[in-house]
């Protein structure tokens, strides 16, 4: 190759580089990952925190929006204002938002009117996924909200995936099968514990130790130090876990 050919080749290369640089400058920025809205339904303040607190912490840490939808305010031996204040503190720790279905602790009602009202609550949140109690549970409020949630999912044409979680497995939740999904919560254990202990009137020393034992066992199954396990509802339109960055590697 003579000097003229070398110069011509250099000119072509420079032109290509200039065009490529211009093209890069005109490209649209990479699309940001989608942020999802997740609703976790629970019988009482504290239930979603104990069953899903680690998962909620991981979701909100990456910018997803999480709502904790409680069937009632938890008032029993402890007054409603105290329980509501504890729930707000727990939600602040998890960076979630509390919502109430306004039923009464220990007196859950599942009938056509309450099916309709609960469906409206779910629909108003426009969730991308919903988590709820496993329907075989010692506490009737847990069974009730699982039933209400499933009916809302069905009536809303199964437009979002539905998952079931466990609370104090063996003490509260019963016959929970092998999870279909696991979430490694090892890195957010302190956040989950703080949210559970925000419910100071509800004997957290006792109940957190039970739930933490479950987390250790699920972690053993999943190959991590601590994990939360879930059951995926057949008929769900897609799986949130890989989309929201919760899928195990």
C-alpha contacts under 8 A as a table, 3 or more apart, distances in Angstrom:
res1	aa1	res2	aa2	distance
1	X	5	X	5.99
1	X	6	X	6.61
2	X	5	X	5.43
2	X	6	X	6.35
3	X	6	X	5.10
3	X	7	X	6.28
4	X	7	X	5.21
4	X	8	X	6.20
5	X	8	X	5.02
5	X	9	X	6.07
6	X	9	X	5.12
6	X	10	X	6.15
7	X	10	X	5.03
7	X	11	X	6.18
8	X	11	X	5.06
8	X	12	X	6.37
9	X	12	X	5.15
9	X	13	X	6.26
10	X	13	X	5.09
10	X	14	X	6.06
11	X	14	X	5.09
11	X	15	X	6.09
12	X	15	X	5.03
12	X	16	X	6.20
13	X	16	X	5.10
13	X	17	X	6.17
14	X	17	X	5.07
14	X	18	X	6.12
15	X	18	X	5.10
15	X	19	X	6.17
16	X	19	X	5.14
16	X	20	X	6.09
17	X	20	X	5.08
17	X	21	X	6.08
18	X	21	X	5.09
18	X	22	X	6.18
19	X	22	X	5.09
19	X	23	X	6.12
20	X	23	X	5.02
20	X	24	X	6.22
21	X	24	X	5.12
21	X	25	X	6.34
22	X	25	X	5.09
22	X	26	X	6.40
23	X	26	X	5.19
23	X	27	X	6.27
24	X	27	X	5.29
35	X	63	X	6.40
35	X	64	X	4.99
35	X	65	X	7.26
35	X	244	X	7.72
36	X	64	X	5.09
36	X	65	X	6.12
36	X	127	X	7.67
36	X	128	X	5.88
36	X	129	X	7.97
36	X	244	X	7.19
37	X	64	X	6.21
37	X	65	X	4.72
37	X	66	X	5.83
37	X	67	X	7.76
37	X	125	X	7.93
37	X	126	X	7.38
37	X	127	X	4.99
37	X	128	X	5.24
37	X	129	X	6.87
38	X	64	X	7.62
38	X	65	X	6.20
38	X	66	X	4.79
38	X	67	X	6.29
38	X	127	X	5.44
38	X	128	X	5.85
38	X	129	X	5.01
38	X	130	X	5.74
38	X	131	X	7.76
39	X	66	X	5.78
39	X	67	X	4.74
39	X	68	X	6.00
39	X	69	X	6.73
39	X	122	X	7.96
39	X	125	X	7.78
39	X	127	X	6.22
39	X	129	X	6.48
39	X	130	X	4.77
39	X	131	X	6.32
40	X	48	X	6.29
40	X	52	X	7.96
40	X	66	X	7.44
40	X	67	X	6.19
40	X	68	X	4.95
40	X	69	X	5.94
40	X	130	X	5.70
40	X	131	X	4.60
40	X	132	X	5.86
41	X	48	X	6.72
41	X	68	X	5.95
41	X	69	X	4.57
41	X	70	X	5.80
41	X	71	X	7.39
41	X	130	X	7.46
41	X	131	X	6.17
41	X	132	X	4.92
41	X	133	X	7.27
41	X	145	X	7.08
41	X	146	X	7.93
41	X	149	X	7.55
42	X	45	X	7.20
42	X	46	X	7.93
42	X	47	X	5.41
42	X	48	X	5.48
42	X	68	X	7.38
42	X	69	X	6.23
42	X	70	X	4.92
42	X	71	X	6.17
42	X	132	X	6.28
42	X	133	X	6.47
42	X	142	X	6.65
42	X	145	X	6.63
43	X	47	X	6.52
43	X	70	X	5.61
43	X	71	X	4.86
43	X	72	X	6.60
43	X	141	X	5.08
43	X	142	X	4.78
43	X	144	X	7.74
43	X	145	X	6.07
44	X	47	X	5.72
44	X	70	X	5.37
44	X	71	X	6.05
44	X	72	X	5.70
44	X	73	X	6.34
44	X	74	X	5.20
44	X	105	X	7.49
44	X	141	X	7.78
45	X	48	X	7.33
45	X	49	X	7.90
45	X	70	X	6.04
45	X	72	X	7.62
45	X	73	X	6.48
45	X	74	X	6.03
45	X	83	X	7.07
45	X	84	X	7.61
45	X	86	X	7.99
45	X	87	X	5.66
45	X	199	X	7.91
46	X	49	X	5.06
46	X	50	X	6.09
46	X	87	X	7.00
46	X	196	X	6.42
46	X	199	X	6.58
47	X	50	X	5.31
47	X	51	X	6.07
47	X	167	X	6.94
48	X	51	X	5.13
48	X	52	X	5.30
48	X	53	X	6.42
48	X	68	X	6.72
49	X	52	X	5.48
49	X	53	X	4.17
49	X	54	X	7.90
49	X	90	X	7.62
49	X	192	X	6.94
49	X	195	X	6.43
49	X	196	X	5.89
50	X	53	X	5.66
50	X	167	X	6.47
50	X	192	X	7.56
50	X	196	X	6.10
50	X	208	X	7.25
50	X	211	X	6.60
51	X	165	X	6.03
51	X	166	X	5.58
51	X	167	X	5.02
51	X	168	X	7.87
51	X	211	X	7.53
51	X	228	X	7.46
52	X	55	X	5.28
52	X	56	X	6.04
52	X	165	X	7.05
52	X	228	X	6.92
53	X	56	X	5.09
53	X	57	X	6.11
53	X	94	X	7.38
53	X	191	X	7.91
53	X	192	X	4.94
53	X	195	X	7.33
53	X	196	X	7.89
54	X	57	X	5.08
54	X	58	X	6.29
54	X	185	X	5.14
54	X	188	X	5.85
54	X	189	X	6.39
54	X	191	X	7.35
54	X	192	X	5.29
54	X	227	X	7.99
54	X	228	X	7.30
55	X	58	X	5.12
55	X	59	X	6.18
55	X	183	X	6.49
55	X	185	X	6.69
55	X	228	X	7.31
56	X	59	X	5.07
56	X	60	X	6.16
56	X	66	X	6.86
56	X	94	X	6.65
56	X	96	X	7.70
57	X	60	X	5.39
57	X	61	X	5.98
57	X	94	X	5.34
57	X	95	X	7.45
57	X	188	X	6.61
57	X	191	X	6.94
57	X	192	X	7.06
58	X	61	X	5.17
58	X	62	X	6.62
58	X	185	X	7.65
58	X	188	X	7.06
59	X	62	X	5.53
59	X	63	X	6.66
59	X	64	X	5.30
59	X	65	X	7.49
59	X	66	X	7.52
59	X	244	X	7.42
60	X	63	X	4.97
60	X	64	X	4.87
60	X	65	X	6.15
60	X	66	X	6.77
60	X	94	X	7.17
60	X	95	X	6.19
60	X	96	X	7.24
61	X	64	X	7.40
65	X	96	X	6.98
66	X	95	X	7.76
66	X	96	X	5.04
66	X	97	X	6.49
67	X	96	X	5.57
67	X	97	X	4.75
67	X	98	X	5.93
67	X	99	X	6.93
68	X	91	X	7.76
68	X	96	X	6.78
68	X	97	X	6.01
68	X	98	X	4.93
68	X	99	X	6.10
69	X	98	X	6.06
69	X	99	X	4.69
69	X	100	X	5.61
69	X	101	X	7.09
70	X	73	X	6.95
70	X	98	X	7.44
70	X	99	X	6.21
70	X	100	X	4.89
70	X	101	X	6.16
71	X	100	X	5.92
71	X	101	X	4.78
71	X	102	X	6.35
71	X	103	X	5.83
71	X	104	X	7.85
71	X	141	X	7.50
71	X	145	X	6.49
72	X	75	X	7.86
72	X	100	X	6.05
72	X	101	X	6.00
72	X	102	X	5.14
72	X	103	X	4.75
72	X	104	X	5.41
72	X	105	X	5.72
73	X	80	X	5.94
73	X	83	X	6.48
73	X	84	X	6.20
73	X	100	X	6.90
73	X	102	X	7.03
73	X	103	X	7.74
73	X	104	X	7.31
73	X	105	X	7.05
74	X	78	X	7.88
74	X	80	X	6.49
74	X	83	X	6.05
74	X	84	X	7.84
74	X	104	X	7.65
74	X	105	X	5.51
75	X	78	X	5.56
75	X	79	X	4.98
75	X	80	X	4.47
75	X	83	X	6.51
75	X	104	X	7.76
75	X	105	X	6.25
76	X	79	X	6.39
76	X	80	X	7.74
76	X	105	X	6.76
78	X	82	X	6.75
78	X	83	X	6.90
78	X	201	X	7.11
79	X	82	X	5.50
79	X	83	X	6.46
80	X	83	X	5.12
80	X	84	X	5.95
81	X	84	X	5.15
81	X	85	X	6.05
82	X	85	X	5.17
82	X	86	X	6.20
83	X	86	X	5.06
83	X	87	X	6.16
83	X	199	X	7.31
83	X	201	X	7.81
84	X	87	X	5.02
84	X	88	X	6.20
85	X	88	X	5.10
85	X	89	X	6.29
86	X	89	X	5.12
86	X	90	X	6.20
86	X	198	X	5.59
86	X	199	X	5.13
86	X	200	X	7.32
87	X	90	X	5.03
87	X	91	X	6.06
87	X	98	X	7.16
87	X	198	X	7.33
87	X	199	X	6.83
88	X	91	X	5.08
88	X	92	X	6.06
88	X	97	X	7.85
88	X	98	X	6.70
89	X	92	X	5.07
89	X	93	X	6.32
89	X	195	X	7.43
89	X	198	X	6.14
90	X	93	X	5.15
90	X	94	X	6.35
90	X	194	X	7.46
90	X	195	X	4.31
90	X	196	X	6.83
90	X	198	X	5.33
90	X	199	X	7.24
91	X	94	X	5.00
91	X	95	X	5.65
91	X	96	X	4.77
91	X	97	X	5.84
91	X	98	X	6.50
91	X	195	X	7.15
92	X	95	X	4.83
92	X	96	X	6.27
92	X	97	X	7.60
93	X	96	X	7.78
93	X	191	X	6.95
93	X	194	X	7.21
93	X	195	X	5.86
94	X	191	X	6.99
94	X	192	X	7.49
94	X	195	X	6.65
101	X	118	X	6.96
101	X	121	X	7.60
103	X	107	X	7.49
103	X	108	X	6.33
103	X	109	X	7.60
104	X	107	X	5.38
104	X	108	X	6.27
105	X	108	X	6.83
105	X	141	X	7.25
106	X	140	X	7.15
106	X	141	X	6.32
107	X	141	X	7.42
108	X	140	X	7.12
108	X	141	X	5.57
108	X	144	X	6.36
109	X	114	X	6.92
109	X	144	X	7.24
110	X	114	X	5.86
110	X	115	X	6.65
110	X	144	X	6.37
110	X	147	X	7.80
110	X	148	X	7.00
111	X	114	X	5.37
111	X	115	X	6.00
112	X	115	X	5.03
112	X	116	X	6.24
113	X	116	X	5.26
113	X	117	X	6.27
114	X	117	X	4.96
114	X	118	X	5.92
114	X	148	X	7.80
115	X	118	X	5.32
115	X	119	X	6.10
115	X	148	X	5.79
115	X	151	X	6.97
115	X	152	X	7.09
116	X	119	X	5.12
116	X	120	X	6.38
116	X	152	X	7.93
117	X	120	X	5.23
117	X	121	X	6.55
118	X	121	X	5.05
118	X	122	X	6.38
118	X	148	X	6.63
118	X	149	X	7.54
118	X	152	X	7.00
119	X	122	X	5.17
119	X	123	X	6.01
119	X	148	X	7.73
119	X	149	X	7.61
119	X	151	X	7.71
119	X	152	X	4.65
119	X	153	X	7.94
119	X	155	X	7.80
119	X	156	X	7.88
120	X	123	X	5.01
120	X	124	X	5.95
121	X	124	X	5.27
121	X	125	X	6.68
122	X	125	X	5.41
122	X	126	X	6.79
122	X	127	X	7.28
122	X	152	X	7.13
123	X	126	X	5.22
123	X	127	X	7.43
123	X	156	X	7.68
127	X	130	X	6.69
127	X	160	X	6.96
128	X	160	X	5.40
128	X	161	X	7.22
128	X	240	X	7.82
129	X	160	X	5.12
129	X	161	X	4.98
129	X	162	X	6.08
129	X	163	X	7.99
129	X	240	X	6.79
130	X	160	X	7.18
130	X	161	X	6.44
130	X	162	X	5.03
130	X	163	X	6.38
131	X	162	X	5.80
131	X	163	X	4.68
131	X	164	X	5.61
131	X	165	X	6.88
132	X	145	X	7.46
132	X	146	X	5.77
132	X	149	X	6.98
132	X	162	X	7.69
132	X	163	X	6.36
132	X	164	X	4.99
132	X	165	X	6.10
133	X	142	X	6.05
133	X	143	X	7.19
133	X	145	X	7.29
133	X	146	X	5.34
133	X	164	X	5.36
133	X	165	X	5.25
133	X	166	X	6.34
133	X	167	X	7.78
134	X	137	X	6.71
134	X	142	X	7.87
134	X	143	X	7.50
134	X	146	X	6.63
134	X	164	X	5.04
134	X	165	X	5.66
134	X	166	X	6.07
134	X	173	X	6.84
134	X	176	X	7.17
135	X	142	X	7.09
135	X	143	X	4.92
135	X	144	X	7.93
135	X	146	X	5.35
135	X	147	X	6.91
136	X	143	X	6.41
136	X	173	X	6.48
136	X	174	X	5.90
136	X	175	X	7.03
136	X	176	X	7.92
137	X	140	X	7.23
137	X	142	X	6.41
137	X	143	X	5.97
137	X	172	X	5.74
137	X	173	X	4.51
137	X	174	X	5.59
138	X	142	X	7.76
138	X	143	X	7.89
138	X	171	X	7.90
138	X	172	X	5.22
138	X	173	X	6.43
138	X	174	X	7.33
139	X	142	X	5.40
139	X	143	X	6.62
139	X	172	X	6.88
140	X	143	X	5.02
140	X	144	X	5.97
141	X	144	X	4.93
141	X	145	X	6.24
142	X	145	X	5.47
142	X	146	X	6.24
143	X	146	X	5.19
143	X	147	X	6.23
144	X	147	X	5.12
144	X	148	X	6.17
145	X	148	X	4.87
145	X	149	X	5.84
146	X	149	X	5.14
146	X	150	X	6.08
147	X	150	X	5.21
147	X	151	X	6.22
148	X	151	X	5.26
148	X	152	X	6.23
149	X	152	X	5.11
149	X	153	X	6.18
150	X	153	X	5.06
150	X	154	X	6.19
150	X	162	X	8.00
151	X	154	X	5.00
151	X	155	X	6.02
152	X	155	X	5.14
152	X	156	X	5.95
153	X	156	X	5.23
153	X	157	X	6.62
153	X	158	X	5.20
153	X	159	X	7.32
153	X	160	X	7.42
153	X	162	X	7.47
154	X	157	X	5.36
154	X	158	X	5.33
155	X	158	X	7.29
156	X	159	X	6.26
158	X	161	X	7.08
158	X	235	X	7.13
158	X	236	X	6.03
158	X	237	X	6.75
159	X	236	X	7.37
159	X	237	X	6.36
160	X	236	X	6.32
160	X	237	X	6.16
160	X	238	X	7.38
161	X	232	X	7.75
161	X	233	X	7.12
161	X	236	X	4.45
161	X	237	X	5.95
161	X	238	X	6.09
161	X	239	X	6.40
161	X	240	X	6.96
162	X	232	X	6.35
162	X	233	X	5.41
162	X	236	X	6.33
163	X	230	X	6.17
163	X	231	X	5.43
163	X	232	X	4.74
163	X	233	X	5.76
164	X	230	X	5.46
164	X	231	X	5.02
164	X	232	X	6.72
164	X	233	X	7.59
165	X	229	X	6.67
165	X	230	X	5.09
165	X	231	X	6.81
166	X	169	X	5.95
166	X	173	X	5.71
166	X	176	X	7.14
166	X	229	X	7.50
166	X	230	X	7.51
167	X	172	X	6.07
167	X	173	X	5.56
167	X	211	X	6.70
168	X	171	X	5.38
168	X	172	X	5.40
168	X	173	X	6.25
168	X	207	X	7.26
168	X	210	X	5.56
168	X	211	X	4.92
168	X	214	X	6.93
169	X	172	X	5.73
169	X	173	X	4.66
169	X	174	X	6.18
169	X	176	X	7.42
169	X	211	X	7.49
169	X	214	X	6.76
170	X	173	X	5.64
170	X	174	X	5.34
170	X	175	X	7.83
171	X	174	X	7.49
173	X	176	X	6.79
176	X	179	X	7.93
177	X	231	X	7.87
178	X	231	X	7.90
179	X	182	X	6.87
179	X	229	X	5.27
179	X	230	X	5.06
179	X	231	X	5.18
180	X	229	X	7.44
180	X	230	X	6.03
180	X	231	X	5.13
180	X	232	X	6.10
181	X	229	X	5.76
181	X	230	X	5.14
181	X	231	X	6.47
181	X	232	X	7.26
181	X	247	X	7.86
182	X	218	X	7.51
182	X	222	X	6.47
182	X	227	X	6.27
182	X	228	X	5.59
182	X	229	X	4.54
182	X	230	X	6.31
182	X	247	X	7.61
182	X	248	X	7.10
183	X	227	X	5.29
183	X	228	X	5.25
183	X	229	X	6.56
183	X	246	X	6.16
183	X	247	X	7.02
183	X	248	X	6.81
184	X	187	X	7.78
184	X	219	X	6.98
184	X	222	X	7.79
184	X	224	X	6.31
184	X	225	X	7.71
184	X	226	X	6.10
184	X	227	X	4.40
184	X	228	X	6.74
184	X	248	X	7.37
185	X	188	X	5.37
185	X	189	X	6.01
185	X	226	X	5.68
185	X	227	X	5.01
185	X	228	X	6.88
186	X	189	X	5.57
186	X	224	X	7.27
186	X	225	X	5.84
186	X	226	X	5.04
186	X	227	X	6.79
187	X	190	X	7.88
188	X	191	X	5.31
188	X	192	X	6.37
189	X	192	X	5.12
189	X	193	X	6.07
190	X	193	X	5.08
190	X	194	X	6.13
191	X	194	X	5.17
191	X	195	X	6.28
192	X	195	X	5.15
192	X	196	X	6.25
193	X	196	X	5.10
193	X	197	X	6.04
193	X	208	X	7.38
194	X	197	X	5.06
194	X	198	X	6.11
195	X	198	X	5.10
195	X	199	X	7.40
196	X	199	X	5.79
196	X	204	X	6.68
196	X	208	X	6.96
197	X	200	X	5.49
197	X	204	X	5.51
197	X	205	X	7.96
197	X	208	X	7.87
199	X	202	X	5.70
199	X	203	X	7.95
199	X	204	X	6.93
200	X	203	X	6.49
200	X	204	X	6.30
201	X	204	X	7.78
203	X	206	X	5.70
203	X	207	X	6.43
204	X	207	X	5.08
204	X	208	X	5.26
204	X	209	X	7.86
205	X	208	X	5.71
205	X	209	X	6.31
206	X	209	X	5.57
206	X	210	X	6.68
207	X	210	X	5.15
207	X	211	X	6.36
208	X	211	X	5.09
208	X	212	X	5.88
209	X	212	X	5.03
209	X	213	X	6.19
210	X	213	X	5.28
210	X	214	X	6.64
211	X	214	X	5.04
211	X	215	X	6.32
212	X	215	X	4.85
212	X	216	X	6.24
213	X	216	X	5.13
213	X	217	X	6.34
214	X	217	X	5.12
214	X	218	X	6.13
214	X	228	X	7.95
215	X	218	X	5.11
215	X	219	X	5.94
215	X	226	X	4.95
215	X	227	X	4.97
215	X	228	X	5.74
216	X	219	X	5.00
216	X	220	X	6.21
216	X	225	X	6.33
216	X	226	X	4.71
216	X	227	X	6.70
217	X	220	X	5.03
217	X	221	X	6.42
217	X	226	X	7.37
217	X	227	X	7.85
218	X	221	X	5.03
218	X	222	X	6.10
218	X	226	X	6.50
218	X	227	X	5.19
218	X	228	X	6.11
218	X	229	X	6.33
219	X	222	X	4.95
219	X	223	X	5.75
219	X	224	X	4.61
219	X	225	X	5.03
219	X	226	X	4.03
219	X	227	X	4.35
219	X	228	X	7.37
220	X	223	X	5.28
220	X	224	X	6.08
220	X	225	X	6.63
220	X	226	X	7.26
221	X	224	X	7.78
222	X	227	X	7.13
224	X	227	X	6.76
232	X	236	X	7.83
233	X	236	X	5.97
236	X	239	X	7.44
239	X	242	X	6.83
239	X	243	X	7.29
240	X	243	X	5.18
240	X	244	X	5.90
240	X	246	X	7.98
241	X	244	X	5.42
241	X	245	X	6.11
241	X	246	X	4.64
241	X	247	X	4.99
242	X	245	X	5.19
242	X	246	X	5.74
242	X	247	X	4.69
243	X	246	X	7.54
244	X	247	X	7.92
